[in-house]
C-alpha cells in the first residue's frame, strides 16, 4: 500500500492529459506566444507558459497566493482578463461541462472548473507541489 499516492497522481495526470490537458496547454502556449510578441506583455507570456505546464500536469500541484505580489499584479490581472484570461476561462468551462457529461469525466470536469480562477487571474499566484508543507509556501 506504500507509495500508492505517486502512482495515483501519475494515472490521474495521464488521463487528464488525454481528456483536456493537452488542449488547454496548447491554448495557454498560444496565448503566451501572442503575449511575447510585444515587449510590454512579456510578463503575461511568461505567466501563460507557467500555467500551460500546470494545465498539462495539474495533479500533485496547487496554486497559492504570493504575499509579495503588489498593485502591479492587480493591474496586470485586469489587463490579462480583458485580452486573454476570459478566453482561457471559457475553454476551461466548456471543457469542464463536456467532461461532466460522462460519469468518469466528472472529477476531471471539476478540476477544469477549479482552474478557472487561475486562468482569469494568474499574476500574483505561484504553483507549488501539494506535498510541500504550508509553512514553506510564501
SVG drawing of the C-alpha trace seen along z (x, -y; Angstrom):
<svg xmlns="http://www.w3.org/2000/svg" viewBox="-24 -49 34 51">
<polyline fill="none" stroke="black" stroke-width="0.4" points="0.0,0.0 3.0,-2.2 3.8,-4.6 0.2,-4.5 -0.2,-8.3 2.6,-9.0 1.1,-6.2 -2.4,-7.7 -1.2,-11.1 0.5,-9.7 -2.6,-7.9 -4.8,-11.0 -2.3,-13.2 -2.2,-10.8 -6.0,-10.6 -6.1,-14.4 -3.5,-14.9 -5.6,-12.8 -9.0,-14.3 -8.3,-18.0 -4.7,-18.8 -3.1,-18.8 -5.7,-21.1 -5.8,-23.6 -2.0,-23.7 -1.9,-24.4 -4.3,-27.3 -2.0,-28.7 1.1,-28.3 -0.7,-30.2 -1.7,-33.0 1.9,-33.1 3.3,-33.4 0.9,-36.1 1.8,-38.0 5.5,-37.6 5.2,-39.4 5.1,-42.8 7.8,-43.7 5.4,-45.2 3.3,-42.0 6.2,-39.5 5.3,-39.0 1.9,-37.8 3.5,-35.4 5.8,-34.0 2.7,-33.6 0.9,-31.9 3.8,-29.4 3.9,-28.7 0.2,-28.0 0.5,-25.8 2.7,-23.4 0.2,-23.4 -2.7,-22.8 -0.7,-19.9 0.1,-18.1 -2.0,-19.5 -2.5,-16.6 0.0,-16.8 0.3,-20.6 -1.8,-23.6 -1.7,-27.3 -1.1,-29.7 -1.1,-33.5 2.2,-35.2 2.4,-37.6 5.0,-39.8 2.6,-40.5 1.5,-44.1 -0.5,-46.5 1.3,-45.7 -0.2,-42.2 -3.7,-43.6 -3.3,-45.9 -1.7,-43.2 -4.6,-40.8 -7.1,-43.3 -5.3,-43.6 -4.9,-39.8 -8.7,-39.3 -9.5,-41.7 -7.1,-40.3 -6.6,-36.5 -8.0,-35.4 -11.6,-35.2 -10.9,-33.1 -8.9,-30.6 -11.5,-30.6 -14.2,-29.9 -12.1,-27.0 -12.0,-25.5 -15.7,-26.0 -16.6,-24.4 -14.2,-21.5 -15.4,-21.0 -19.1,-20.9 -18.2,-18.4 -16.3,-16.2 -19.2,-16.3 -21.5,-14.6 -19.8,-11.3 -19.5,-9.7 -15.8,-9.1 -15.2,-12.6 -16.9,-14.3 -13.7,-14.6 -11.8,-16.0 -14.6,-18.4 -14.5,-19.6 -10.7,-20.0 -11.3,-22.2 -13.7,-24.4 -11.0,-24.7 -8.6,-26.1 -10.9,-28.9 -9.7,-31.4 -6.0,-30.9 -6.8,-31.3 -8.6,-34.6 -6.1,-36.0 -2.6,-34.4 -0.4,-37.1 0.3,-37.0 -0.1,-33.3 2.5,-30.5 2.3,-26.9 3.6,-24.6 3.6,-20.8 0.8,-19.6 3.1,-17.7 5.1,-20.8 4.4,-21.9 2.2,-25.0 4.8,-26.7 7.3,-26.6 4.8,-28.3 5.3,-32.0"/>
</svg>
